[in-house]
Amino acid sequence: MNYHAILSANAQNDIRGMPLAVARYTLLQLQNLQEFPTSLSVRSHFPFREKCQLFSFDYDWEGRRYFINVLFQYGMDEMSLFVLDAPWQVAEEWWEG
């Protein structure tokens, strides 16, 4: 069953703040989420917003690793995913100790 993702203003702003390549990858991952939300997400936990699902992934680009966390809720119509936030962090040279 395919769902339809609806991005809140916060989520749109989060994605707009990403480098273009990371934003494109994030949008591709949201397409995957629409197809398999139950297998790709877990219940949210601290420090994230409560009563949401959490879809986490990372992306390597230009020597940096981007960690993206998509917070969403299922719609009452059982066809929609309301994407509330898409906070992200970047780490440089995180693999070198």
N, CA, C and O of each residue as an XYZ file, in Angstrom:
388
protein
N       0.840     -1.180      0.000
C       0.000      0.000      0.000
C       0.884      1.241      0.000
O       1.748      1.387      0.865
N       0.680      2.119     -0.944
C       1.435      3.358     -0.999
C       0.719      4.472     -0.256
O      -0.488      4.671     -0.398
N       1.483      5.179      0.524
C       0.988      6.350      1.230
C       1.401      7.593      0.446
O       2.204      7.519     -0.484
N       0.849      8.715      0.829
C       1.197      9.985      0.216
C       1.783     10.881      1.303
O       1.109     11.172      2.290
N       3.022     11.320      1.135
C       3.672     12.174      2.126
C       3.248     13.626      1.924
O       3.271     14.147      0.809
N       2.864     14.262      3.017
C       2.503     15.669      3.029
C       3.490     16.362      3.954
O       3.543     16.061      5.147
N       4.267     17.282      3.414
C       5.310     17.951      4.183
C       4.785     19.219      4.840
O       4.180     20.066      4.182
N       5.018     19.341      6.133
C       4.668     20.560      6.854
C       5.632     21.673      6.450
O       6.640     21.425      5.788
N       5.311     22.893      6.853
C       6.202     24.024      6.587
C       7.559     23.799      7.244
O       8.593     24.130      6.662
N       7.564     23.234      8.462
C       8.838     22.949      9.143
C       9.689     21.971      8.349
O      10.888     22.188      8.176
N       9.075     20.895      7.866
C       9.815     19.899      7.098
C      10.341     20.501      5.801
O      11.478     20.236      5.410
N       9.528     21.305      5.138
C       9.977     21.951      3.906
C      11.171     22.861      4.175
O      12.130     22.876      3.403
N      11.114     23.620      5.269
C      12.236     24.493      5.621
C      13.485     23.700      5.955
O      14.590     24.092      5.579
N      13.319     22.581      6.662
C      14.472     21.729      6.976
C      15.136     21.246      5.691
O      16.361     21.286      5.574
N      14.349     20.795      4.739
C      14.896     20.261      3.483
C      15.516     21.375      2.652
O      16.554     21.169      2.024
N      14.901     22.546      2.636
C      15.474     23.691      1.901
C      16.832     24.103      2.470
O      17.674     24.630      1.743
N      17.046     23.866      3.754
C      18.308     24.235      4.393
C      19.442     23.265      4.119
O      20.592     23.543      4.458
N      19.134     22.136      3.514
C      20.163     21.132      3.200
C      20.885     21.510      1.912
O      20.316     22.189      1.058
N      22.152     21.067      1.765
C      22.798     21.198      0.459
C      21.938     20.478     -0.592
O      21.258     19.503     -0.274
N      21.970     20.951     -1.820
C      21.081     20.450     -2.864
C      21.166     18.935     -3.033
O      20.133     18.273     -3.135
N      22.366     18.377     -3.065
C      22.514     16.925     -3.246
C      21.882     16.154     -2.091
O      21.276     15.104     -2.304
N      22.017     16.661     -0.890
C      21.438     16.012      0.288
C      19.911     16.134      0.256
O      19.202     15.187      0.598
N      19.415     17.290     -0.152
C      17.969     17.484     -0.259
C      17.373     16.529     -1.294
O      16.318     15.940     -1.062
N      18.041     16.378     -2.420
C      17.548     15.448     -3.449
C      17.511     14.019     -2.920
O      16.547     13.288     -3.152
N      18.564     13.627     -2.211
C      18.599     12.280     -1.637
C      17.486     12.110     -0.608
O      16.856     11.054     -0.539
N      17.247     13.133      0.178
C      16.182     13.094      1.179
C      14.823     12.902      0.510
O      14.006     12.113      0.985
N      14.576     13.611     -0.581
C      13.308     13.457     -1.295
C      13.165     12.051     -1.878
O      12.064     11.503     -1.908
N      14.267     11.466     -2.340
C      14.225     10.070     -2.808
C      13.896      9.120     -1.664
O      13.140      8.164     -1.837
N      14.467      9.388     -0.498
C      14.182      8.546      0.662
C      12.725      8.686      1.102
O      12.124      7.723      1.576
N      12.161      9.878      0.947
C      10.743     10.055      1.273
C       9.859      9.244      0.337
O       8.793      8.778      0.740
N      10.292      9.074     -0.905
C       9.545      8.207     -1.818
C       9.570      6.764     -1.321
O       8.558      6.068     -1.386
N      10.724      6.313     -0.826
C      10.806      4.966     -0.240
C       9.909      4.846      0.978
O       9.247      3.828      1.178
N       9.894      5.897      1.791
C       9.062      5.892      2.992
C       7.582      5.758      2.638
O       6.834      5.083      3.344
N       7.164      6.390      1.559
C       5.762      6.302      1.136
C       5.365      4.864      0.804
O       4.206      4.483      0.968
N       6.317      4.077      0.342
C       6.026      2.690     -0.016
C       6.107      1.738      1.170
O       5.336      0.782      1.249
N       7.040      1.991      2.097
C       7.294      1.052      3.188
C       7.414      1.749      4.554
O       8.432      1.581      5.225
N       6.424      2.511      4.977
C       6.585      3.269      6.219
C       6.731      2.407      7.468
O       7.462      2.778      8.385
N       6.059      1.278      7.520
C       6.131      0.468      8.745
C       7.482     -0.215      8.892
O       7.971     -0.381     10.010
N       8.088     -0.610      7.790
C       9.380     -1.299      7.895
C      10.563     -0.328      7.966
O      11.647     -0.722      8.398
N      10.382      0.919      7.557
C      11.487      1.877      7.555
C      11.502      2.808      8.762
O      12.425      3.608      8.915
N      10.495      2.712      9.615
C      10.433      3.651     10.732
C      10.247      2.930     12.057
O       9.868      1.760     12.118
N      10.528      3.675     13.107
C      10.318      3.203     14.483
C       9.561      4.298     15.234
O       9.465      5.434     14.770
N       9.037      3.945     16.378
C       8.371      4.946     17.212
C       9.409      5.973     17.671
O      10.529      5.615     18.034
N       9.027      7.241     17.652
C       9.967      8.292     18.053
C      10.306      8.169     19.539
O       9.557      7.588     20.324
N      11.442      8.727     19.891
C      11.941      8.656     21.263
C      12.715      9.938     21.554
O      13.004     10.720     20.649
N      13.041     10.139     22.810
C      13.837     11.296     23.199
C      15.146     11.271     22.422
O      15.747     10.203     22.311
N      15.610     12.360     21.892
C      15.203     13.748     22.087
C      14.206     14.262     21.041
O      14.019     15.472     20.917
N      13.584     13.386     20.311
C      12.658     13.799     19.261
C      11.251     14.001     19.811
O      10.938     13.609     20.935
N      10.423     14.619     18.994
C       9.022     14.850     19.316
C       8.323     13.523     19.621
O       8.591     12.515     18.967
N       7.433     13.522     20.608
C       6.705     12.305     20.981
C       5.532     12.045     20.040
O       5.110     12.924     19.289
N       5.024     10.838     20.098
C       3.835     10.412     19.346
C       4.017     10.564     17.836
O       3.109     10.992     17.123
N       5.197     10.207     17.373
C       5.525     10.250     15.951
C       6.237      8.962     15.573
O       6.598      8.155     16.430
N       6.428      8.791     14.294
C       7.300      7.756     13.770
C       8.595      8.440     13.355
O       8.592      9.599     12.941
N       9.696      7.716     13.470
C      11.021      8.246     13.152
C      11.641      7.418     12.041
O      11.771      6.199     12.162
N      12.018      8.071     10.975
C      12.689      7.457      9.837
C      14.059      8.109      9.730
O      14.166      9.282      9.375
N      15.113      7.346     10.039
C      16.478      7.872     10.071
C      17.312      7.259      8.970
O      17.194      6.071      8.672
N      18.159      8.082      8.365
C      19.094      7.608      7.343
C      20.265      8.582      7.282
O      20.200      9.675      7.845
N      21.317      8.190      6.610
C      22.457      9.082      6.455
C      22.892      9.094      4.997
O      22.490      8.246      4.201
N      23.721     10.077      4.670
C      24.166     10.268      3.290
C      25.550     10.891      3.305
O      25.772     11.907      3.963
N      26.473     10.289      2.587
C      27.829     10.826      2.466
C      27.920     11.696      1.228
O      27.535     11.283      0.134
N      28.435     12.904      1.410
C      28.580     13.833      0.292
C      29.719     14.807      0.574
O      29.749     15.463      1.615
N      30.646     14.888     -0.364
C      31.800     15.784     -0.297
C      32.573     15.648      1.019
O      32.905     16.647      1.657
N      32.851     14.425      1.411
C      33.655     14.176      2.603
C      32.941     14.388      3.921
O      33.573     14.389      4.978
N      31.650     14.564      3.872
C      30.863     14.755      5.098
C      29.761     13.715      5.144
O      29.297     13.228      4.112
N      29.355     13.387      6.348
C      28.219     12.482      6.518
C      27.062     13.293      7.103
O      27.203     13.966      8.124
N      25.918     13.206      6.427
C      24.707     13.891      6.853
C      23.774     12.868      7.497
O      23.503     11.812      6.925
N      23.294     13.192      8.683
C      22.357     12.347      9.413
C      20.995     13.031      9.380
O      20.832     14.130      9.910
N      20.024     12.379      8.758
C      18.694     12.956      8.580
C      17.685     12.125      9.356
O      17.713     10.895      9.310
N      16.800     12.797     10.064
C      15.759     12.145     10.856
C      14.415     12.742     10.471
O      14.156     13.920     10.721
N      13.576     11.941      9.871
C      12.263     12.399      9.433
C      11.226     11.975     10.474
O      11.093     10.792     10.785
N      10.509     12.939     10.997
C       9.439     12.666     11.971
C       8.100     12.816     11.269
O       7.828     13.836     10.636
N       7.265     11.788     11.388
C       5.975     11.831     10.719
C       4.907     11.132     11.542
O       5.197     10.399     12.487
N       3.666     11.381     11.154
C       2.516     10.711     11.744
C       1.655     10.162     10.620
O       1.572     10.742      9.538
N       1.020      9.042     10.896
C       0.085      8.473      9.926
C      -1.197      9.296      9.927
O      -1.664      9.733     10.979
N      -1.762      9.503      8.739
C      -3.026     10.208      8.630
C      -4.184      9.312      9.033
O      -4.091      8.088      8.942
N      -5.266      9.917      9.475
C      -6.462      9.169      9.863
C      -7.069      8.420      8.682
O      -7.777      7.430      8.866
N      -6.788      8.895      7.468
C      -7.335      8.263      6.268
C      -6.574      7.005      5.866
O      -6.945      6.331      4.905
N      -5.511      6.687      6.600
C      -4.661      5.522      6.327
C      -4.068      5.552      4.922
O      -3.760      4.510      4.342
N      -3.911      6.765      4.383
C      -3.305      6.936      3.068
C      -2.247      8.034      3.073
O      -1.498      8.183      2.109
N      -2.188      8.799      4.157
C      -1.302      9.958      4.221
C      -0.246      9.787      5.305
O      -0.480      9.152      6.333
N       0.908     10.363      5.052
C       1.968     10.496      6.042
C       2.208     11.987      6.214
O       2.591     12.669      5.264
N       1.988     12.489      7.403
C       2.227     13.898      7.672
C       3.651     14.063      8.199
O       3.942     13.721      9.345
N       4.523     14.585      7.360
C       5.924     14.783      7.724
C       6.016     16.102      8.476
O       5.801     17.171      7.903
N       6.338     16.020      9.760
C       6.340     17.187     10.630
C       7.676     17.916     10.624
O       7.714     19.146     10.594
N       8.752     17.176     10.652
C      10.099     17.754     10.703
C      11.070     16.830      9.987
O      10.831     15.629      9.854
N      12.170     17.414      9.531
C      13.257     16.631      8.935
C      14.593     17.210      9.402
O      15.388     17.678      8.588
N      14.838     17.176     10.721
C      16.093     17.737     11.225
C      17.292     16.927     10.736
O      17.197     15.724     10.493
N      18.420     17.619     10.601
C      19.615     16.950     10.097
C      20.839     17.546     10.770
O      20.832     18.673     11.267
N      21.892     16.734     10.762
C      23.192     17.141     11.292
C      24.249     16.691     10.312
O      24.040     15.754      9.542
N      25.384     17.364     10.344
C      26.488     16.984      9.475
C      27.737     16.782     10.326
O      27.984     17.518     11.281
N      28.506     15.784      9.965
C      29.767     15.509     10.654
C      30.883     15.469      9.616
O      30.761     14.812      8.582
N      31.962     16.174      9.903
C      33.119     16.162      9.027
C      34.151     15.216      9.615
O      34.423     15.240     10.816
N      34.715     14.394      8.768
C      35.781     13.479      9.174
C      35.380     12.678     10.411
O      36.210     12.434     11.287
N      34.136     12.276     10.485
C      33.620     11.557     11.646
C      34.229     10.183     11.792
O      34.254      9.632     12.893
N      34.724      9.614     10.697
C      35.258      8.252     10.731
C      36.714      8.210     11.149
O      37.252      7.135     11.414
N      37.358      9.364     11.213
C      38.771      9.390     11.614
C      38.857      9.661     13.106
O      38.246     10.610     13.598
N      39.590      8.859     13.816
C      39.642      9.019     15.253
C      40.935      9.461     15.696
O      41.147      9.646     16.894
